[in-house]
Amino acid sequence: MRASGDADTTWVPALSGAACWLVIYLILPKPMWVYVFGHELTHVLWTWMMGGRVKKFKASAQGGQVIVTKNNFLIALAPYFFPLYAVLVVFAFLIGHWLWNWRHYLVWFHLLLGAAYAFHVTLTWHILKNRQTDITDQGYLFSAAIIFLGNVSVLLIGIPLLAARVDVSTALRWWLGCTQEVLRHLGIVF
């Protein structure tokens, strides 16, 4: 993170956006319809990416359902690691930057991105407190591993892309080197 960008235009706004969302999350009623709609829409998008079709889509504050022609663990678990609203913020900014040169609005972009990612994390955590058929169908241990690895991958790929100072391959090499170092130290301890 230290090598990835200026704190005043990247990290302070992103963390401020996350903090703003956290305050909203703790004080106001949870916007469950918005979350459930995004959750079910993520199932739809991943179904399309995997070559399937959608037969039924339903979303409400009480829950949702998508009936698809193709299903696998990625389609089932994608809403738990793919931050749809954060991706939409990125696409909106990219289009705006391409059309109107929004480089002066990077602070606002990072603020909204921090809020959108915090929205994903907090409401995913909130919804996982209840029994989720996506999780039970795939198995708890397998689902936990995929959700953890998916979220880590989003951060390992997203942070370098966000900061645009360190490329993704360098960040992944750093991560691999640090992981090897941790495993080496654990090997010495045990």
C-alpha positions as CSV (number, residue, x, y, z in Angstrom):
1,M,0.0,0.0,0.0
2,R,2.9,2.3,0.8
3,A,4.2,2.0,-2.8
4,S,0.7,2.3,-4.4
5,G,-0.2,5.9,-4.3
6,D,-0.6,9.3,-2.7
7,A,-2.5,9.1,0.6
8,D,-4.3,12.4,0.0
9,T,-5.9,11.4,-3.3
10,T,-6.2,7.7,-2.9
11,W,-6.2,6.2,0.6
12,V,-7.6,9.0,2.7
13,P,-10.7,9.4,0.4
14,A,-11.2,5.6,0.1
15,L,-10.9,5.1,3.9
16,S,-13.2,8.1,4.4
17,G,-15.8,6.7,2.1
18,A,-15.6,3.4,4.0
19,A,-15.9,5.2,7.3
20,C,-18.9,7.2,6.1
21,W,-20.6,4.0,5.0
22,L,-19.8,2.3,8.3
23,V,-21.5,5.1,10.2
24,I,-24.5,4.8,7.9
25,Y,-24.5,1.0,8.4
26,L,-24.4,1.3,12.1
27,I,-27.0,4.1,12.5
28,L,-29.6,3.8,9.8
29,P,-31.7,0.8,8.7
30,K,-29.9,-1.6,6.4
31,P,-30.8,-1.1,2.7
32,M,-31.4,-4.8,2.2
33,W,-33.4,-4.4,-1.0
34,V,-30.4,-2.7,-2.6
35,Y,-28.1,-5.4,-1.3
36,V,-30.4,-8.3,-2.4
37,F,-30.9,-6.7,-5.8
38,G,-27.1,-6.5,-6.3
39,H,-26.6,-10.0,-4.9
40,E,-29.1,-11.6,-7.3
41,L,-27.8,-9.4,-10.2
42,T,-24.3,-10.8,-9.5
43,H,-25.7,-14.3,-9.9
44,V,-27.2,-13.2,-13.2
45,L,-23.9,-11.6,-14.5
46,W,-21.8,-14.6,-13.5
47,T,-24.4,-17.0,-15.1
48,W,-24.1,-15.0,-18.4
49,M,-20.3,-15.0,-18.2
50,M,-20.4,-18.8,-17.8
51,G,-22.7,-19.3,-20.8
52,G,-26.0,-19.8,-19.0
53,R,-29.4,-18.2,-19.3
54,V,-31.6,-16.6,-16.7
55,K,-35.2,-17.9,-16.4
56,K,-36.4,-16.0,-13.3
57,F,-35.2,-13.0,-11.3
58,K,-36.7,-11.8,-8.0
59,A,-35.4,-9.4,-5.4
60,S,-36.9,-7.9,-2.3
61,A,-35.8,-6.7,1.1
62,Q,-36.8,-10.1,2.4
63,G,-34.7,-12.1,0.0
64,G,-34.3,-13.0,-3.6
65,Q,-34.1,-15.8,-6.1
66,V,-32.6,-16.4,-9.5
67,I,-33.4,-19.5,-11.6
68,V,-30.7,-20.2,-14.1
69,T,-29.9,-22.8,-16.7
70,K,-26.3,-23.3,-15.5
71,N,-24.9,-23.3,-12.1
72,N,-21.5,-23.9,-10.5
73,F,-19.6,-22.8,-7.4
74,L,-18.5,-19.5,-9.0
75,I,-22.0,-18.5,-10.0
76,A,-23.3,-19.5,-6.5
77,L,-20.6,-17.8,-4.5
78,A,-19.8,-14.8,-6.7
79,P,-22.0,-12.3,-4.7
80,Y,-19.9,-13.0,-1.6
81,F,-16.6,-12.0,-3.2
82,F,-17.5,-9.9,-6.3
83,P,-18.2,-6.3,-5.2
84,L,-20.8,-5.4,-7.9
85,Y,-21.5,-1.8,-6.7
86,A,-17.8,-1.0,-6.5
87,V,-17.3,-2.3,-10.0
88,L,-20.2,-0.1,-11.2
89,V,-18.5,2.9,-9.5
90,V,-15.3,2.0,-11.4
91,F,-17.1,1.7,-14.8
92,A,-19.0,4.9,-14.2
93,F,-15.8,6.8,-13.5
94,L,-14.0,5.2,-16.5
95,I,-16.7,6.3,-18.8
96,G,-16.9,9.8,-17.3
97,H,-13.1,10.1,-17.5
98,W,-13.1,8.9,-21.1
99,L,-15.8,11.4,-22.0
100,W,-15.0,14.4,-19.8
101,N,-11.5,13.9,-18.4
102,W,-12.5,13.4,-14.8
103,R,-8.9,13.4,-13.4
104,H,-9.8,16.3,-11.1
105,Y,-12.5,14.1,-9.5
106,L,-10.2,11.3,-8.4
107,V,-10.8,12.1,-4.8
108,W,-14.5,11.7,-5.2
109,F,-14.0,8.5,-7.2
110,H,-11.9,7.0,-4.3
111,L,-14.5,8.2,-1.7
112,L,-17.3,6.5,-3.6
113,L,-15.3,3.4,-4.2
114,G,-14.4,3.1,-0.5
115,A,-18.1,3.5,0.4
116,A,-19.2,0.9,-2.2
117,Y,-16.6,-1.6,-1.2
118,A,-17.4,-1.1,2.5
119,F,-21.1,-1.6,1.5
120,H,-20.1,-4.9,0.0
121,V,-18.1,-6.1,3.0
122,T,-20.5,-5.1,5.7
123,L,-23.7,-6.3,4.1
124,T,-22.1,-9.5,3.0
125,W,-20.9,-10.1,6.5
126,H,-24.4,-9.2,7.8
127,I,-26.2,-11.6,5.4
128,L,-23.8,-14.4,6.2
129,K,-25.1,-14.4,9.8
130,N,-28.2,-16.1,8.4
131,R,-28.4,-19.4,6.6
132,Q,-27.7,-18.9,3.0
133,T,-28.6,-21.7,0.5
134,D,-25.7,-20.6,-1.7
135,I,-23.4,-21.5,1.1
136,T,-25.1,-24.7,2.3
137,D,-25.4,-26.1,-1.2
138,Q,-21.6,-25.7,-1.8
139,G,-20.6,-26.7,1.8
140,Y,-19.5,-24.4,4.6
141,L,-15.7,-25.1,4.5
142,F,-15.5,-24.9,0.7
143,S,-17.6,-21.8,0.6
144,A,-15.5,-20.1,3.3
145,A,-12.3,-20.9,1.4
146,I,-13.7,-19.6,-2.0
147,I,-15.2,-16.4,-0.4
148,F,-11.9,-15.7,1.4
149,L,-9.7,-16.3,-1.6
150,G,-12.1,-14.4,-3.9
151,N,-12.1,-11.3,-1.6
152,V,-8.3,-11.5,-1.3
153,S,-8.0,-11.8,-5.1
154,V,-10.2,-8.7,-5.6
155,L,-8.0,-6.7,-3.3
156,L,-4.7,-8.1,-4.8
157,I,-5.9,-7.2,-8.3
158,G,-8.0,-4.1,-7.4
159,I,-5.5,-2.1,-5.3
160,P,-2.8,-2.0,-8.0
161,L,-5.4,-1.1,-10.6
162,L,-6.9,1.5,-8.3
163,A,-3.6,3.2,-7.4
164,A,-2.0,2.8,-10.9
165,R,1.5,3.0,-9.5
166,V,2.3,-0.7,-9.1
167,D,1.2,-3.1,-11.8
168,V,-0.8,-6.2,-10.9
169,S,2.1,-8.7,-11.7
170,T,4.4,-6.8,-9.3
171,A,1.8,-6.8,-6.5
172,L,1.2,-10.5,-7.0
173,R,5.0,-11.2,-6.9
174,W,5.2,-9.2,-3.6
175,W,2.2,-11.2,-2.2
176,L,3.8,-14.5,-3.2
177,G,7.2,-13.4,-1.7
178,C,5.5,-12.4,1.6
179,T,3.5,-15.6,1.7
180,Q,6.6,-17.7,1.2
181,E,8.3,-15.7,4.0
182,V,5.4,-16.3,6.4
183,L,5.4,-20.0,5.5
184,R,9.1,-20.2,6.0
185,H,8.8,-18.6,9.5
186,L,5.9,-21.0,10.4
187,G,8.1,-23.9,9.3
188,I,10.8,-22.8,11.7
189,V,8.4,-22.4,14.6
190,F,6.7,-25.8,14.1
